[in-house]
C-alpha cells in the first residue's frame, strides 16, 4: 500500500519536473547550438546534468533495495520461469511492436498542421525517441524528438522550406503528454472502480489509498489539458497580457516570452482541425486499448490466475504514472516497482512472488529488447548522417 502511494505521489511531482527541465533545455537552444552535431549537444547537456545522472543511479539502487526488502525478486525463481512456454516472449515482442507502431503513427496527425513529414520520417524519429527515452537517464530522451523534428527541412508542394521550431514541437509534445496522462489516469480509475480489483480481504486497505490518488491524477491532467486548450484559443490575448506584465521589468524578456508562447500555441493547431484531432484521439484510444490487451495476454500466458483486461488496465495505469518519474537508464527499478504495485492490487503475495515475478521479468526484458531493436531500425531509416548520429 505504501509503495503504491509513493509511486503515485512522486509521479505527479516528476511529471512537472520533467516538463520544466525539458522547457529549460529548449530555451537554451539557439541557431548556433542547433547547427552543431547532435552528439556534441548531447555531451554538453549530459555534462550540465551530472547531479541528475548521479541521482538517477541512486534512485535505481534505492528501488532495488526496496524490492529486496519487500521480497520482490528482480529475477524470478527458476522453477516458475520454466513453466512459461518458449513462444511467450517472441509473441509478446511482436505484439509490442504493433503497440509501439500505433503509438508512433498517431504523431503524424499532431505534426500535419506544422509541416509535411513523411510517414517514414515520423516512424523513424519515434522509434529512435523510444530507444533514447529508455537508454538515457532522468528522461533526457525527451529532448531527442524535438532535436530531430525541429529546424529540419520538410517537403511541401515539391519545394523545401525551413522546418518548425523547437517550441512548436514542445507544444505538440505537451499536448501528447497531457492526453496520455489523462488516459492513464482514466484507465487506472476505471480499473479501481471495477469489482474485480482488490478481491482479497487483506488487500481491501489499498482501496481508500489508491483511489483518491487516481482521482487526483485525473484532475491534474484534466486541468492541464483544459488550460492548454484555453491557451490556444486565447493565444493573442495571452501574448498581449504577457507583454504588458513583463514589459514593466524587461521589454526584451517580455518579447521573448510572448514569441515563445506563440510558438507553443502554433504547436497546438491540431486541436482546431477535426481532420487532425479526431484521428489522433482515435489512434490514441487504439494504442491504449491494444496496450492493455497485450498485457492481459502476457498475464494469461504467465499463469496469473483470473487475469483479464481489467487487471491489465490496473497494471498499465500504475506503470504509466510510475514511469513519469525521472529515473535511471532503462527505467530499471522504477519499472519493476510500478508493475509490482499494479499486481498488488489484485494478487495475493504468494502469487506475486512466483507467477507475478515471471510476468514482471518477461514484461520488462521483452520491452527493453524490443525498444532497442526499434531504435536501431529507426536510426537506419533516418535520412541525414547528423540525425543518425
N, C-alpha and C positions, 0 to 999 in steps of 0.2 A: 504493500500500500504506500509506504514512504517512497519507494523507488518510482512509482508512477507519478506521485505528486511532485517529486523533484524534477522529473523529466518534463512534465507539463509546464511547471513554473519557469524553468530555465529556458525552455523552447521559446516562450513568448519574449523573454529578455533577449535571447540570442537572435531572434528574427530582427528586432530593432537594431541591435549592434551590427549585424551583418549588413543591413541596408545602409547604415551610417558609414561603415568602412568602405563599402562599395562606392557610395557617392563621393566620399573624400578622395578616393583614388581616381575617379573620373575627373574630379575638379582640378586635380594636379596635372592633367594631361594638357599639352599644348601641341602646336603644329610640329615643333622640332622633336618633341618626345615621340609623337606618333610616327615620325619618319624613321626612327631608329629601328633596328631589327628587334623582332618581338622577344628574342632570347635576352637581349640586353635590358629591355624593360622589365622582364621577369626577374633578372638578377638584382636590379635596383630595387624593385618592390619587395622582394624577399629579404633583402638587406635591411629595408626600413622596418620590417615586422619581425625582427628576431625575437622580441619578447613574446609575441603572439605564437611564434613557432614553438618556443620552449614551453609555453603554457599549454599548447595543444598536445604535445607529447606527455606532459604531466597529467593532463586530463585523461589520456588513454591509459596511463599507468594506474590512475585512480579508479578508472572504470574496471580494469582487470582485477584490481584489489577488491572492489565491491562485489564483482561476480564471484571471486573466490570466497569471500566472507559469506556470501549468500548461498554457497554450494551450488552455483550455477556454472556448469562447465563450458569452456570455450570450445573444447574438442569433446564430442560425445563419447560415451562408453563404446568400446569395440563391438560388443555383442549387439547393442541396439543398432549400430551403423550397418552391421552385416545383414540385418533383416530387411533393409531397403533394397529393392531391385536395382540393377545396374543402369536401367534405362531412365531412371527418375531424373538424374542430373542433366543428361542431354535433352530430355523432353522439356524440362523447365527452362533450360537455356534457350531453346527455340521459342518457347512461349514468351520469354522475357525480351528477346529480340523484337518480337511483334509489338509488345507493350512499349518498348523504347522507341521504336519507329513511329508508333502512333503519337507518342509524346513529342517527338521531333517534328513530325509533319504538321501539327497544329500551329506551329510558329509561323508557317507560311502565310496564314491569314492575318497575323499581327503585323508582319512586315510588308504586306502587299500595299498598304497605304503609304509606305515610306519609299519604296523602290522595288524594282523588279528583280528579285533574287530568284535564281533558278532553283528547282527542287533539289538538284544535286548539291548545290551550294548550301542550302538550308540544312539538308540532312547531314552533309559532311561536317559543317560547323557544329551542329548539335551533337553529333557523335563525339567529336573532339572535346566539346564542352562537358559532356557527361563523364568522359575519362578524366579530364582535368579536375573537375569537381571532386572526383573520387581520390585522385592522387594527391592533390595539393591540400595542405592543412588549413584550418580556420576558414574554409570556404573561399580561399583565394581563387579557386576555379571560376567563381562568378565573374571575374574580370576577363576571362578568355573570350566569351561570346561577344561582348561589345568590342573587344580588340580586333576580332576577325570580321565583324559586320560593319563597324563604323569606318568612315573615311575610305571606303573602297569603291572602286568603280563598279557601277551596276548598269546593265544594258537596258535601254529604254528606246523603243522605236528605232532599233538598229543603230543607235548612237550611244556613246559613252558619256556619262556625266558623273559628277562627284557624288560619292556615297553620303549616307546620312551621318550625323554627328553622334558622338558617344552619349550625349544627353538624350537624344531621341531614342536610341536603343535602351537607355536607362528607363525611359517611360514605358517601353514595351516590356522590359524585364519586370518592372514594378507591377504592371497590370497582371502579368502571368503569375508572379509570386502571390499576389493578393488572391487571385482566383484559385490557385492551388491550395493556399492556406484555408480559404473558405470551404473548399471541397473536403479537405482533410478533416476540418472541424465538424462538418456536417456528417461525414461518414462515421466518425467516432461517436458522435452524439446519437445518431440513429442506431448504431450497434449497441450502445449502452442502454438505450431505451427498450431494446428487444428483450423478451423474457428468456431468450436462450443464453444470455450472458449472465455471469455470476450465479451459477446454479448451486454451488456448494455452500453449506451453511457457514463454514469458516471463511468464505470469501465475501460474504454479504457486506462486511465493513468497508469494502472497497467502493461500493456504490456511492455513498454520500461524499466520498473524497474526490472521485474521478469525474462525476457528472458536473459539479459546479465548474471544474476546470475546463471541461469540454464546452460548457456554455460560455465561459469567459473567452476562450479562444475563438469561438464563433462570433461573439460580439466584437472582439478586436478586429478580426479580418473583415467582418461586415462593415464596420465603421470605416476601416481603411479603404475598402472598395468604394463605398459611398462618397467619401471625401475626395477620392481620386476622380470619380466621375463628375462631381460638382466642380472640381478644379478645372477639368477640361471644358465644361460648359461655360464657365465664367473666367476663362483664361485671360481675356483682355482686361477685365476689371481687376483681376488679381495682379497683373503687371502694373496697372496704374496705382493700386494701393501699395505695391512694393516700392515703386519709385518715390512715392510720397513719404512712406515711412522711413526708408533707409536713406533717402536723399538728404535728410537733415544732417546725418552723420558723414556720409561719403557718397557723392554723386556717382563716382566710378563703381563703387560696390553696388549701389542700387541698380545701375545699368547692367552690371554683370549678372546679378541675381535675377533681374527681370528677363534678360535674354535666356538664362538657363531655364527658368520656369516655362518660357515659351517653347523651348526645345523639348522639354519633357511633355508638354501638352501636345505637341505635334506627334510624339510617340504614341499617344492615346487616340489617334484619329480613327482607329478601327471601331471604337465604341459608337460612333455616329454613322457607321456604314453597316447596315444589316447584312450585306453580302459578305462582309468580313467577320462581323461579330457573331452571327448565328452559326456559321460553320466552326468557328473557334470554340464556342461553348459546346457544340455538338461533339466535336472531336475530344474536347476535354472530358466530357461525360463518358465517352467511349474509352478514353485512356484510363480513367479511374475505375470504371466497371471491369475492364479487362484485367487491370492490375489486381483488383480484389479477387476476380475469378481465377487467375493463375495461382495466387496464394492459396485459395481454397483447394485447388488441385494438388498443390505440393503438400498441404496439411494432410489431405486424404492419403496420398501416396507414402507419407512418412508414418502412417499408422496412428494419427491423432484421433482419438475416439470422439464421435459426434461432431466432427469438423464440418463446417459449411460456409456459405457465403457471408453470413452474419459474423461468424468467428473470424473469418479472414478480414472482414471490414474493420473489426476491432484491432487486429494486429496492424493493419495498414494505417489506421488513424493514429495510433500511438507512435508507430515508426515514423510517419511523415512529420509529425510535430517534433519528435525527438531529434530528427536529422537536421532541423533548422538551427540547432545549436552548433556554433563553430567548434570543430573537433579535430582530432588527429587525422593524418593521412589514412585514406580508406575508411573513414568513419569507424575505425576499429575501436571497440569498447562501447561507443555510443550506440552503434547499430545493434550489438548483442543485447545491451541493457534495454533498449527500446522494444525489441521483439520479445524478450523475456517478460517485460512489463505488460505487453499485449496478451501474451499467453496466460499470464497470471490472472487475467480477468475471467477465464472460463475453464481452466485446467487445474487439477489437483497437483500439489507439489511433487508427488512421486511420478506423475506422468510428465511433468515439465523436465525433470532430471533425466529422463530416458528418451522417449519419443520426441519430447519438446526440444531437447538438446540436439537431436539429429536434425530436426527441422531448422533450428537456428543455424547450425553449421552449414547445411546444404544451401539454405536461403542466402547466407552471406557469401559463401565461396562461389556459387554459380553467378550471382550478380556481379561480383568483383571481376571474375574472369571474363564474363560477357561484355561488361562495360569497357574493359581494357581492349578486348578484341574489336569492338565497335569503334573505339578511339583510333586504333591503328588503321582500320578500314577508312574511316573518315579522313585521316591525315593523308592517305594516298590519293584521295579524290579532290583535295584542295588544289586550286589551280596554281597559285603563286608559291615560289620557294620560301618567301618570307612567312606566309601563312603556315606552310608545312613545318617550318622551324618552331 
